[in-house]
Amino acid sequence: MLNKAKEHADELAVKVVQRLLDKGIVETTTVQGLHDSFTEQLKKLAGLEEFDIQLKVAPIRTLVPDPNIISLYLTQFVIEDLISHPAIQDIYGEDLDVYLAIDSVFKALRPA
């Protein structure tokens, strides 16, 4: 799943950014800057150690039952890191809102 996310990072980043904008979760001055940030995270994700991924998602691990690890990781990235990105004006909604918007893109990658 992580390798698929890396292989298709560019198109997945486009979908995630569009979904976050459509849902009114993210307000940005530049869509390209946001896209580049998500592409970078998706490419980096496959090379991370499991410990590093678990450490990143620990604060929101219990957000939903049976979570998608990529969706959790990117949700925490939005909550914790993206908020300070220069292209971000504001982030709206609860952690669950962010997760559900991101997971709506990544549930297709999840093994059955």
N, C-alpha and C positions, 0 to 999 in steps of 0.2 A: 504494500500500500504506500509506503514512504517513497519507494523508488518510482512508482507511477506518478506520485505527486511531483517528484523532481523532474521526471521526463516531460511532464505536461505543465510545468510551473507557469509558463507565460500565459497560456489560455485559462488555467485555473485562477491565476491572479486577476485576470480581466473579469471573470465571473464573480469572484469574491468582492472585488471593488464595486462592481455594478450592483450586486445584491445589497451591500452595505449602504450605498448611496440611495438605492430604491427604497429601502426600509427606513431611511432617514436616521441611520445610526451614526454615520460619519459625515462631517461637514469639512470640506477640504478646499484649498486654494488651487491645487493642481492634482488632477486625477493621475497624471503620469508619475508623479512622485509617490503617490500611494500605491500604484501598480508596481513600481520598481521595488518598494519595500516588501510587498507580499511575494513577489517573484524571488527576491533574495532569501526570504524566510523559507519558502518551499524548497529551494535548491539546497539550502543549508540543512534542512531537517533530516534528510536521508543520511547525512554524515555524522549526525550527533549520536553520542552514546545514549543508551536507554536511561541511564542514571540522570543525564542532563535533561532529557525530555520529561522524566518523572518529576524532577526538581522544579522545572518550569510550570508544570500543570498542577502541582500539589495544592495551591490555594483554591482551585476550582474543581478538583478531582470529583467531588460529590455533587456537582451541579446538576447532572442528569444521570439516571441509571443507564448502564452500558454505553458510555460515551465513546465517540470516535476520537482517537488520540490526536489526529491532525486537526480536527475542529477544536479540541480543547487547547492544543498548543497555540493555534492562531487566535483563539479567543483571548488567551492570556497575553499574547503579543499585543493585541489591540488594547486591552485594559491597562497593561503595565508599561509597554514601550511606545506604542504608536501615539499615545496621548502627547508625548513630548516631541513628536516629529514636526519639523517646521511647516510642512504642508497641511497639517491638521489644525482646523479652527476649533472644532469641538467634537466630542463623542457623546451620543445620547443613548439612553436605555440602560436596562439592567444587564448584568453578566449573562443571564439566560437569553435575553433578546439577541445579544451579540453572537452567542453560541448557536442559536437556532438559525440565524441568518447565514453564518458560515457553514454550518452543518448541512444546510439545504443544498450547498454546492458539492460538499465532499461525501455525502452519503452514497453516491454512485460508486465511489472507489472502495467502499467497505466490502470485505469479503462476505459472502452470504452465509 
